[in-house]
Amino acid sequence: MARTPDSTRRSERSRSAILTATRELVGETAYAKLTIEAIAARAGVGKQTIYRWWPSKGAVVFDALLAPSASPEDGLIELPDTGDIAADLKTVLRATVAEFADPAFSAPIRAVLTEVINDPDLAALYREKLNAPIHAAKVRRLASAQLAGQLRADADLDLMVDLLYGPITQRWLPGAGPLDEAFADALVDTVLRAFT
Amino acid sequence: MARTPDSTRRSERSRSAILTATRELVGETAYAKLTIEAIAARAGVGKQTIYRWWPSKGAVVFDALLAPSASPEDGLIELPDTGDIAADLKTVLRATVAEFADPAFSAPIRAVLTEVINDPDLAALYREKLNAPIHAAKVRRLASAQLAGQLRADADLDLMVDLLYGPITQRWLPGAGPLDEAFADALVDTVLRAFT
C-alpha cells in the first residue's frame, strides 16, 4: 500500500504519542510493572502499532529516553569551562549527585540501566548514543585543564572520569550512603589530589 | 495440619531444590526470560510451592544468590592483610575485575542488580545482607593501613572504598572500557596517591 502524506502524518503522530506516553509512564510506574499495554492505552494506539516499530518494551523505552539527548540540535555536549577545574567539576558533580538523589529524575536512569544490564544490544546502543559522547565531553574538559597545567601531564583522563563518576553510581545503585554536596565536593577534591 | 518430621524433611528438600535450580538457571538464562515456571520445572515442584515461600521471582533469586554469603558459618568477611596495603588492594581488585569480566560470574550480579534497581525492599535487604558487611570489611582493611601510617590520618575511608570499587561498576555496567589487571593496578595506585 502506497503511503499518502496523510498516513505519514498519522504515523508520525502515533510515534510521537507513544514516545511521550513512555516517558510519562517511566516516571509514574515501577519499571517492572510498565507494560506495552499501558503505553498503548496512554498513547491511544493499539499494541500492534507499537510492535510495528519496536520489538520490545526495552527498545521503546530506549528511544523515548535517549532520543532527546541524541538529537542533533543539541550539538556537542560540553561541560562548563571557567578555567577553574575544581570549581567546574564541583558545579557538575553537585548537579549530578542532586539528580541521582531525586527519585523523579532517577526513574528513567533505573529504566535504562535495567535494560542495559540485561540486553547486550541495548547496552551497545547505550554506549554509542549516550555513554561514549558524554564520557568524551568529560575527557575534553579534563584535557583542557591538563593543557593549562592544572593536571599532571601523564594523567589517565579516562580513569579520572571513572573515578569522578563511579562512586556516585556505587552509592546510588543500592541506595547506600549520602548523595549530597559534601560528597560531591569531597569526591572532586580527592580525585584532583590524585591527578595533580 | 500438624507438620510431621516427614513433611518437614520434604519441605526442606523442596526449598533446597528450588534454590539450587534458581542458582543454575540464573547462570544459563537471560534474566528477563527467567520465570517461576522454569524454576519450578527444574526443581521438580509446582509453581505454588515456590509462591508458598517467595512472593516474586526477585525474592527467590535473592535468597538463592545471597544465602551463601550470608551463612553464619562463613564468619566475618576479611580482606587479605600482609601489611602491604598496595599489594593487598591489587590482589583483591585484580580478582574483582576478573570476576566482573567473566560472564559466568557476572550473571548473578546482573540478576541481583536488576532487582536492587527496581525493588526498594530487595534493595534494603541487599544493603543489609551483602553491601554493608562487605563495605565494612573493606573499611577495616583500610583502617589497619591507616593505623600503620600507610594512609593519611584524615582519610575518609568510606569514600576511599567507593573510589576503589565505583570505577569497576562504572565500566562494567554498560560494558565500557577494559576490565583487566592494568586497570586494577592503576586504580589502586591512583587512589592510594590521593590518600597518602
Chai-1 contact restraints between the chains, C-beta under 6 A:
chainA,res_idxA,chainB,res_idxB,connection_type,confidence,min_distance_angstrom,max_distance_angstrom,comment,restraint_id
A,Y31,B,N118,contact,1.0,0.0,6.0,A-B,restraint_1
A,A32,B,N118,contact,1.0,0.0,6.0,A-B,restraint_2
A,R110,B,I117,contact,1.0,0.0,6.0,A-B,restraint_3
A,L113,B,I117,contact,1.0,0.0,6.0,A-B,restraint_4
A,T114,B,T114,contact,1.0,0.0,6.0,A-B,restraint_5
A,T114,B,I117,contact,1.0,0.0,6.0,A-B,restraint_6
A,V116,B,P174,contact,1.0,0.0,6.0,A-B,restraint_7
A,I117,B,R110,contact,1.0,0.0,6.0,A-B,restraint_8
A,I117,B,L113,contact,1.0,0.0,6.0,A-B,restraint_9
A,I117,B,T114,contact,1.0,0.0,6.0,A-B,restraint_10
A,N118,B,Y31,contact,1.0,0.0,6.0,A-B,restraint_11
A,N118,B,A32,contact,1.0,0.0,6.0,A-B,restraint_12
A,A123,B,P174,contact,1.0,0.0,6.0,A-B,restraint_13
A,A123,B,G175,contact,1.0,0.0,6.0,A-B,restraint_14
A,Y126,B,P174,contact,1.0,0.0,6.0,A-B,restraint_15
A,R127,B,P174,contact,1.0,0.0,6.0,A-B,restraint_16
A,R127,B,A176,contact,1.0,0.0,6.0,A-B,restraint_17
A,N131,B,P174,contact,1.0,0.0,6.0,A-B,restraint_18
A,N131,B,A176,contact,1.0,0.0,6.0,A-B,restraint_19
A,L159,B,A186,contact,1.0,0.0,6.0,A-B,restraint_20
A,D162,B,P167,contact,1.0,0.0,6.0,A-B,restraint_21
A,D162,B,Q170,contact,1.0,0.0,6.0,A-B,restraint_22
A,L163,B,L163,contact,1.0,0.0,6.0,A-B,restraint_23
A,L163,B,P167,contact,1.0,0.0,6.0,A-B,restraint_24
A,Y165,B,Q170,contact,1.0,0.0,6.0,A-B,restraint_25
A,G166,B,G166,contact,1.0,0.0,6.0,A-B,restraint_26
A,G166,B,P167,contact,1.0,0.0,6.0,A-B,restraint_27
A,G166,B,Q170,contact,1.0,0.0,6.0,A-B,restraint_28
A,P167,B,D162,contact,1.0,0.0,6.0,A-B,restraint_29
A,P167,B,L163,contact,1.0,0.0,6.0,A-B,restraint_30
A,P167,B,G166,contact,1.0,0.0,6.0,A-B,restraint_31
A,T169,B,T169,contact,1.0,0.0,6.0,A-B,restraint_32
A,T169,B,Q170,contact,1.0,0.0,6.0,A-B,restraint_33
A,Q170,B,D162,contact,1.0,0.0,6.0,A-B,restraint_34
A,Q170,B,Y165,contact,1.0,0.0,6.0,A-B,restraint_35
A,Q170,B,G166,contact,1.0,0.0,6.0,A-B,restraint_36
A,Q170,B,T169,contact,1.0,0.0,6.0,A-B,restraint_37
A,P174,B,V116,contact,1.0,0.0,6.0,A-B,restraint_38
A,P174,B,A123,contact,1.0,0.0,6.0,A-B,restraint_39
A,P174,B,Y126,contact,1.0,0.0,6.0,A-B,restraint_40
A,P174,B,R127,contact,1.0,0.0,6.0,A-B,restraint_41
A,P174,B,N131,contact,1.0,0.0,6.0,A-B,restraint_42
A,G175,B,A123,contact,1.0,0.0,6.0,A-B,restraint_43
A,A176,B,R127,contact,1.0,0.0,6.0,A-B,restraint_44
A,A176,B,N131,contact,1.0,0.0,6.0,A-B,restraint_45
A,A186,B,L159,contact,1.0,0.0,6.0,A-B,restraint_46
A,T190,B,A194,contact,1.0,0.0,6.0,A-B,restraint_47
A,R193,B,A194,contact,1.0,0.0,6.0,A-B,restraint_48
A,A194,B,T190,contact,1.0,0.0,6.0,A-B,restraint_49
A,A194,B,R193,contact,1.0,0.0,6.0,A-B,restraint_50
A,A194,B,A194,contact,1.0,0.0,6.0,A-B,restraint_51
